[in-house]
């Protein structure tokens, strides 16, 4: 009989207790558990090998690729998915509002948007006032197949400005 390991994580500010062998397998990724077991389908699993950023979540306030992390490694940690951000979060608002002339939209098809929003949130937690080059570097691990990079960068800069204005 397999050894049962209890994993305690906080997901979107709510405690979750899972048992390895019962709720998930020992080789299941955090992305798989968040999506399939807990229903947080805002995060996407596209490449499943850490190359696209679609599965980005915040782990203890740092952006991580949830497809590259075993669920068991999240024990005792705080996970924030796109569903855990409030509608009035400056990053959420900035991405939703992005339609600046010359930059287009920050979310054409929208598949990559949750990953970019979470990567931008993580970047702004580390660097609240980034330059355009720092935004490009900070989001370089995320792919947008529609090519909305200029608008995504502008939305991130706008989110930084909104955060500064609100004192967040």
C-alpha positions in Angstrom: 0.0 0.0 0.0 1.3 3.5 -0.9 2.4 5.9 1.7 -0.1 8.7 2.2 1.3 12.2 2.5 -0.8 15.1 3.6 -0.2 18.3 1.7 -1.5 21.6 3.2 -1.6 24.6 0.9 -3.4 27.9 0.9 -5.0 28.5 -2.5 -6.5 31.9 -3.2 -6.5 32.7 0.6 -8.3 29.4 1.5 -6.7 26.4 3.2 -6.7 23.2 1.3 -5.7 19.8 2.6 -4.9 17.1 0.0 -3.7 13.5 0.4 -1.2 12.1 -2.0 -2.4 8.7 -3.2 -6.0 9.7 -2.7 -6.5 13.2 -4.1 -3.5 13.3 -6.4 -0.6 11.1 -7.5 3.0 11.6 -6.3 4.1 12.7 -9.8 1.2 15.1 -10.4 2.1 18.7 -11.0 0.7 21.7 -9.2 -1.0 22.7 -12.4 -2.8 19.4 -12.7 -4.0 19.5 -9.1 -5.1 23.1 -9.3 -7.0 22.6 -12.5 -8.3 19.0 -12.3 -8.7 18.5 -8.5 -9.5 22.0 -7.3 -11.2 23.5 -10.5 -9.0 26.5 -11.0 -9.2 26.4 -14.8 -8.1 30.0 -15.3 -4.5 28.7 -15.4 -3.8 27.0 -18.7 -1.6 24.1 -19.5 -0.3 24.5 -23.0 3.2 23.2 -23.4 3.4 21.3 -20.1 7.2 21.7 -20.1 7.8 25.2 -18.8 8.3 26.9 -22.1 5.2 29.1 -22.5 4.1 30.6 -19.2 0.4 29.8 -19.6 0.4 28.0 -16.2 1.9 30.9 -14.2 0.7 31.3 -10.7 2.1 33.1 -7.7 3.8 30.9 -5.1 4.4 32.9 -1.9 4.2 36.1 -4.0 6.7 34.9 -6.7 5.6 34.0 -10.2 6.2 30.2 -10.9 5.4 27.8 -13.7 2.9 25.4 -12.0 3.5 22.7 -14.7 7.1 22.5 -13.6 6.4 22.0 -9.9 5.1 18.9 -8.2 2.0 19.4 -6.1 3.8 18.0 -3.1 6.4 20.8 -3.3 3.6 23.3 -2.5 3.1 21.9 1.0 2.9 24.8 3.5 2.9 27.4 0.7 0.5 30.1 -0.5 -0.7 29.8 -4.1 -2.5 32.5 -5.9 -4.2 31.8 -9.3 -5.9 34.2 -11.6 -9.2 33.4 -9.8 -7.7 34.7 -6.6 -7.2 38.3 -7.9 -10.0 40.7 -7.2 -11.7 42.4 -10.2 -10.3 45.7 -9.0 -6.7 44.5 -8.9 -4.7 47.1 -10.9 -3.2 44.4 -13.2 -6.6 42.9 -14.0 -8.0 46.3 -14.7 -5.1 47.4 -16.9 -5.2 44.2 -19.0 -9.0 44.6 -19.4 -8.7 48.3 -20.3 -5.8 48.0 -22.7 -6.8 49.4 -26.0 -4.3 52.2 -26.4 -4.0 53.5 -30.0 -0.9 52.0 -31.7 -0.7 49.1 -29.2 -3.9 47.1 -29.8 -5.3 44.8 -27.3 -3.5 42.9 -24.6 -5.7 39.9 -25.1 -6.6 38.9 -28.6 -7.6 35.3 -28.2 -7.1 35.4 -24.4 -5.5 32.0 -23.9 -2.2 33.4 -22.6 -3.9 36.2 -20.6 -4.1 34.5 -17.2 -0.4 33.6 -17.4 0.6 37.1 -18.4 -1.6 38.7 -15.7 0.0 36.5 -13.0 3.5 37.0 -14.4 2.9 40.8 -14.5 1.5 40.7 -10.9 4.6 38.8 -9.8 6.9 41.3 -11.6 5.2 44.3 -10.0 5.4 42.8 -6.5 9.1 42.5 -7.0 9.6 45.7 -8.9 6.7 48.2 -8.5 8.0 50.7 -10.9 9.6 48.9 -13.9 10.9 50.3 -17.1 9.7 49.0 -20.4 12.9 47.0 -20.8 12.4 45.5 -17.3 8.8 44.6 -18.2 9.9 42.9 -21.4 12.6 41.0 -19.5 10.2 40.1 -16.6 7.5 38.7 -19.0 10.0 37.1 -21.4 9.1 33.6 -20.2 5.5 33.9 -21.4 4.4 33.4 -25.0 1.5 35.0 -26.9 0.7 33.2 -30.1 -1.3 36.2 -31.3 1.7 38.6 -30.9 0.1 41.0 -28.5 3.5 41.8 -26.8 3.5 45.6 -27.1 0.0 45.9 -25.6 0.8 43.4 -22.8 3.9 45.5 -21.9 1.8 48.7 -22.0 -0.9 47.0 -19.8 1.8 46.0 -17.3 3.2 49.6 -17.2 -0.3 50.9 -16.8 -0.9 48.5 -13.9 2.3 49.8 -12.3 0.9 53.3 -12.6 -2.5 52.4 -11.2 -0.8 50.6 -8.2 1.3 53.6 -7.5 -1.8 56.0 -7.7 -3.7 53.7 -5.3 -0.8 53.2 -2.9 -0.7 49.4 -3.5 
